[in-house]
Structure formats: structure tokens, C-alpha cells
Amino acid sequence: MKKYKAGWLIDGSGRPAEKNMVLSVAGSEICGIERAAASTPGDDTVLDFSGCTLLPGLIDAHVHLFMSGTYDSAIRGSQLQEAGFDAVRGDILRRLKASLDSGIVAIRDGGDRYAHAMVYKNNHLDRRTTPIAVLAAGKAWRRAGRYGKLIGRDPGKGNTLAAAIKGSREKTDHVKIVNSGLNSLTQFGRQTLPQFSQEELDAAVTSAKEIGLKTMVHANGVAPVETAVKAGCDSIEHGFFMGRDNLARMADHETVWVPTAVTMQAYIEYMQSEVGRQSRLQNGKGALSPVEGAQRNLEHQLEQMAMARQLGVRVAVGTDAGSPGVDHGKSLRGEIGLLIRAGYSIPEAMKSATCINAQLLGLKGIGCLAVGAAASFVAVAGPPEDIPQSLASIQALFIGGKKWFGK
């Protein structure tokens, strides 16, 4: 049995951090959590993290492994439209390792045009050398002629969405459906119509359930979110400008929300950089500049996040990593910071990044620090009050009782 002395411990339940705790591990599982005895610090059988906070391994509930996060349009065009699997295989591995270096033990991929992430996960991921859990959507589903070509495909002529989902031969872990367009950076609050009708989404979600898969739905705006929630989807991705009624509806349906607010923050930071300032353009008389639009989008999303907390919506942490400026791994701490900025306590924000995410992804044994759970945890320097800044320098990562890196 191994013991780890924690200066502070956040267990992922949302409860306040506890001070001076000892985590006991037998094999791959946690077998004890107790207050440190006075003699513990001098016990050479205990690994001393008394200057650190221990917390569950982190989870990112929304990434795109085939994308790098670059702003370079030429590179992005090549990645999104042309690159074959062999060209991106090494990049996917590097992005997984960057996630591990950031204390992330599991991710949920939201799909790509050629299902590269799914192929990598099913055929090439070696958990012995890259011990991160990957759940992949393969190719997302969208309506023909609508947004989503870069991450998926349409059901095909003469085929319904429900039939396409049930008839797909892809070995996926969940279903991704695109039900709206993108947010505008120059027309604040602009909304698009749902891509699928209520009847179509009802049937699609039912088909997914019948084959044992959860559904994640890209949806911004009132109507696209409403139809997805009423259909019984498991999570709403993004959810910009969906409004209070939809948030209340999500609380009632126990629908998880993945806000991905860090996408707007990343754009703002880029446009405020020297490179970004040089490329900034005004978009016509009376229109917002993109950076002004991103700032307003972010503030509105933070207001919705605060409202979600008040209404009891289960909020999960996802970054949309791979989107412009949203780097794999390190962007997770940015999204956690935005939850805190929206009024969540640090333990509440960490619950969203661990326990709620694990439940959403259907991963058992991780996401919490409790007796019987997997010994998958990270150590960050300093007290809980230093989070999220301290997440930039993970001191140690343990997965299933084994040290991945650190002391």
C-alpha cells in the first residue's frame, strides 16, 4: 500500500477542500482517505505532497483531436479539408500527450470530417504508453447544405437522420449532431434555425439510445437548443444565446451543458496580441469588430453560466480544443477559470471538470477521490486558492495508481 500526504484535497464532489489529508492506495484503487496524523510527515513510507493540492484527474468533455488550434488559415485549410490519416496520426498523439501533461486523464472528441480521431482511438492508441481514455464520435451528423462539413457528414439523399445513425457501421463511443450554425463575431446574438425538426431529433436520439450511445448536440440559439433538449439529448455543446427558459428546461431534463466559453477568450487574447492587432479589421459601418463581438459573446456566456448555477444545471468542462487559439491540454484551465469567474467556487468548478465530466462520458471509477475509486489524481503546487493558475504546473500525475510523471 502507498500513502500520499496532501496539504489539501479536493475530492471532485463539490464539497470544500479538506486540509492535511492522507490518500492511501492499494494497487490501482484508493483504499483510504483520512486526516493526517501528527506523525505522518516524518513517515518515510508516505510520499509528501504537503505543499500541494490533490484533486481527481481532469477530463475535457469537448475536443477535436484532428485540429491544432492554429490561426494560420492555410494550415487550418490543409488540416480540415485535405490531410489524410497518416499526415495527422503523429499530431493526434502529440495532442494526447499535451493533454496528459496538463493533468487530463480522459477526453471526449466531437468528431472530424474523416473520423481520424476515431480511427486513431480504435486502432492505434496504446494505453500502456499513452494512458488517456479517449471517447470518439467519428463523424458528426449535419443537414446537407448547413454548417458542419468540416466535422462530419449528412445522412445522405433519401435517408433520415435516425436511420443513418442506426445504420452507421462506425465504431463510435457517442453520437454528435450539429443542430445550428456558428456564432457571429460581428452581429451580436445572431441566431440560426435548427438544422433538424423536433420530430427528426426525437427519432435520432431514440435511435442512438437503441444502439447504446449517448448524444452530444452542437446547438446555439433558442430554437436549436430547445429542440435538442426536448428530444432528450445527453448534452448541449456551446449553447450560446440559448436563454433562461432553455436553461430551466435543461435542469428539468438533467441535460448536461458544455459551454466552451474559452473559445471566445482565446480569440480575444489572440486579437489583443501584436499579431492579432495587425490583422484586426473593421467589418463595415456600424458593425462590431470581431474582437468586440467575441468580448460581448463571452460576457453573455458568463451570464448564462452564472444562471445555470442558480438553476441547478449540470455544467461540464469542455474546451473545443483544436479551434483557433484553443490549445489541447492547457486550455482546460482557461475554461475552469471562466467557471470561477462566473461565480462557481473552486470545488464546484473542479467538480465540473472531473465528476460531472466522468458521469457524462460514462466513465466509472474516475472523476472523484473516494474509497474504491481508481487512484487517478493530480498534484498541483499550493493551496486550492491558487487554482486555476496552479494547473499550469502540474507537480505529479497518477493514473490507476501508477505515476505518469512527477515526484
N, C-alpha and C positions, 0 to 999 in steps of 0.2 A: 504494500500500500504506500502511496505517496501523498504527502501533505503540502499544501501551498498556503502560506501566511499572506493574507490580504490586508492592506491598510484599510481598504474599503471594498465592499462587494455590492454590485447591482445585479439582482437575480433575473431581470427580464420581466418580472410580473407587474411592474409599475410601482411597486412599493418603494419607499425611501431607501437609500443606500444604508447598509449596515457597516459599522466600523470595527476593525480588529477581528477579522473572521479567519477561520481555517477551513479550507476546502480539502476534503480527503477523497482520493481517487484510488479505486481498485480496478486494475485492467483498463477498460475503456469507459467505465462509468463512475459517476460521482456516488460515493457511498456515505458521505457525511458532510455536513456544514454546521459549524459550531463556533461559538465565541472563543477567541484565542485565550488560552490560559497564560498566566504571568510568566511561566517558564518557557513558553513556546519559542520566543525569539532566539533563545540560546540553543535550541534543539537542532543539531546538525542534520537531523532526518527531515527537516522542514525546509522547503525552498522558500526563501524570503522575498515576498513582494510587498513588504510593509510600507513601501513608499509609493505603491501603485493601487489603482482600482482594477479589480477583476470584474469582467462582465461577459455575458454569453457571446459566442462567435457571431459576427454580424452577417446580415443577409440583405442582398439587394434584390428587390422584387420586380425590377423592370430594367433590363439591359438589352443591347443589341451587339452581340459579340462580333458581328461582321463589320462593324463600323469603328473607326478610330477616334472620333471626336475632333478631327481636324477641321479648320475653317477653309482650307485650300479647296476651292471648287473643282479644280482639275483632279486632285487626288480623290475627293469625295465622289466625283462622277465615275472614276475608274473603279472605286471600291463598290459602289452601289449598282452599277449597270454592266460592268464588264468582267470583273475579276472572277476567275474560276476557283474551285476549292483549293487546289494546290497553291494558288497565289496567296490565299488568306489563312491557310492552316497554321503556319507559324505565328501569324499575327494573333489568331484566336488564343493560342497557347500563351503568348506574352500577356494578353489581356487578362487571362485567368490568373496568371502568376502575379500581375499587378493587383488583382483583387485580393488574393491571399496575403500579399504584403500589407494590405490595408485592413487586415483582420476579418475579411469576408470568407465565410465558410460555405455559402450557398448563394446561387443566383437563379433568377428566372428570366429566360430570354424571350423577347417579344416577337421574334420572327425575322426572316430576311427573304429576299426575292428568290434565292436559290436553295434555301434551307441549309446553308453552310453550317450554322451553329448546331443544328440537329444532327447532321452527318458527323460532325466532329465529336459530339457527345456520345453518339451511338457506336461509333467505330474507332475512335482514336483517343478518347480521354482515358488516361491511365491514373486511376485514383491512388495508386501507390506512390506516384511521383508528383501528382497534382491533386491533392486530396480535397477538392472542392465539389460540392454537389451542384450539378447543372440540370435544370429543367428547361426543355426547349419546345417552342411552339411550331417549329418547322417553318412553313409559310403561313402568313396571316391570310385571312379572308376579307375581301372587299367587294363592293359592287363595281362592275365594269364601267370604266369611264370616270370613276371617282378616285379620291386620294387613297394611296396605299400601294401603288405599283412597286415602290422601292422595297417594301417589306412583305409582299405577298401576291396573291392572285385572286381572280374572280371565280365563281362556281362553274362557269362555262355555259355556253349557249344551251338553253332549254333545260338547265339543271337548277334546282332550288338550292339555297344555302344549306338547308337541313340535310338534303340528300347528298350534297357534296361533302359535308362533314362526316356523315356516316359512311360514305363510300371511299373516303380517303385511305390510301394504303401507307401513308407516312407514319412512322413510329414516333409519335409526339407524346409529350407529357401533359399538354393542355391545349386548348383551342384559343386562338387570338382572332378577334373580329374587329374590323375597323368600321365604326358607325358614324363618323363625322369627318370633317376636314381638319386642317391645321388652324392654329391661332394666327391672327394677323398682328404684325408688329407696327402697322401704320393706321389701322382702323380699329380703335379700342372697342372690345366687346362684340365684334362681328361674329355672327354665328352661321353655321351651315345646316342644311336639312339633314335628317337622319339618312344614312345610306340604305337602311333596311326598314321595312314596315314593322309594326308591332307583331303582326302575325308571322312574318318571316323570322324575326328574332326569337319569338316564343318557340317556334319549331326547331330553330337552330340550337338553342340552349338545351332543349329536351333531347335532341339527337346526341349532343355532346355528353349529357348525363347518361344516356343509354349505353354509351361505349366507355363510361367510367372516367370522363375527362371534365375538368373544370373549364370555365370560360373567362377570359380576360378581354374587356372591351375598351378599345380606344374610343373615347367619346368626349367632346367638348360642346358646351351649349346646353340649353334647357331640354329641347326635344330629343336629341340623340341620347342624352343620359337617361331621360325618363323612360324611353322605350327599352333601353338595356336593363335598367333596374327592374322594371315591371316583368321583363322576360325571365328574371331570376339569375342573371349572370353572377359570377362569383366576385368579380372586381371591376371597378371603373378605373381606367387608366387616364391620367391627366385631369379631366373634369373641370377645365377652366370654364367659368361663366355658367355653371350649371344651376346656381341659385339655391336658396334656403329650402324650398319645397323639395327639391331633389335630395338634399342632404337629409332632411327629415325622413324621406322615403327610404333612403339607404339605411338609416338607423333602424327603421321598422323591419326592413328585409334582411338586415345583418349583412348588407353588401359592403365589401371592403373597398376603401378608396386609396389609390396610389397617386398622390398629387403631382409628383415630378416637378416641383417648383424650381428646383436647381437649374433647370434648362433655361429659365428666364434670367436667373442670377448669373449664369455662365456667360450669356450673351451680353449682359450689361458690363461685366468685368472685361470682356474682350473689347467692346466698343469704347471703353474708357481707357484702354491701353494705348500706347503710342501707335501701334499698327492699326488698331481699331479706329482711332481718331482720324487717321489719314484716309481711311476707307469710308468714313461715315458720309452719308448723302441724305439731303432732304428729299422728301417724296411728294413734292407738289404743294401748291398753295393751300394752307390750312390743314395739311396732313401732319401727323406725328412723324418725327424721325424714328427709325427703328429702335434706337436706344430708349427714347421716351416711351414708345409703345411697350417695350419689354419691362420698363420700370412700372408702368401702370398695370400691366398684366400680373407682375409679381406681387404688387401690393394687393390687388384684388384676390389673388390666390391665397395670400396670407390671411386675408379677412375670412375667406371660406374655410381655411384650415382651423382658424380660431372658432368659427361657428360649428364646425364638425366636432370639435372637442366638447363644446357646450351641449350638443345634441346627442352625443354618445356614439358617433360614427366610428367604426374601427378603421383607423388610418394606418396604412403600411408605408414603409420607406422604400421608394424606388427612384432611380435617378434618370432613366432613359440614357444610360451611359452609351457613348458612341455618337450621340447627337453633337452638333457643333459646340465645342468648348466643354463638353461633359466627358471628362476622362474616366476611364474604367478604374475602379478602386477608390481613388481619393475623393471623387465627387460625392460618395456616400456621406462623408462627414459634413459636406455642404448642405445636403438635404436634411440631415439631423439638426444642423444649426438653424435651418429655416423653421423647423417644427418648434424649436425652443423660442425662436423669435416670434412665432405665432401664439405663444403662451403656454406651450406644453412644458411641464417640469422635465428636468434631465432624465429621471427614471421613466417618465411617460414616453419621452422621445426614444429612449433605448428600448422600451417595450415594443414600440412600433418597428424598430429596426431588428428585432430579434424574435420575440414570442409571437406577435401578430403575423409577422412575415412567415415564420415557420408553419403556423396554422394555415395561412393562405396557400402556401406551397405544398401542404400535406406532408411535411417532413416531421417525423416523430423522433423525439429524444433530443432534438437540438432547439435552440432558441430560449432556453431557460437554464438556470443553475439550480438544480434541485436533486435530491437523492433519487437515484435511478435514471437520471438523465445522462446523456453522453457527456463525457468530460471534454467538451469543445468550448474553449473560452480564450479570451484575450486579456492581456495586462497592459494598461496604459499608465504612464507616469502621472503621479499627483492625485489629488482628490477628485471626486465627481464634478466639482465646480469647474474644473479645467476642461471638461468636455463641452463642445466638440473639438476644441483646439488640440487637446492631447491625443486625439485619434490620428493626428498627423505623424505621430512617432510611437507606433506600437512596440512595446518592450518585449512581448512574447506572444506567441500564438500556439495553442494546443488544440489538436483535433483528435477526438476519440482517445484521449489520454496520452497521445504521442505529441512530442514537441515538434512543431514545424519550424519555428525559428525562435531565437531569444535565449535568455539565460535559463 
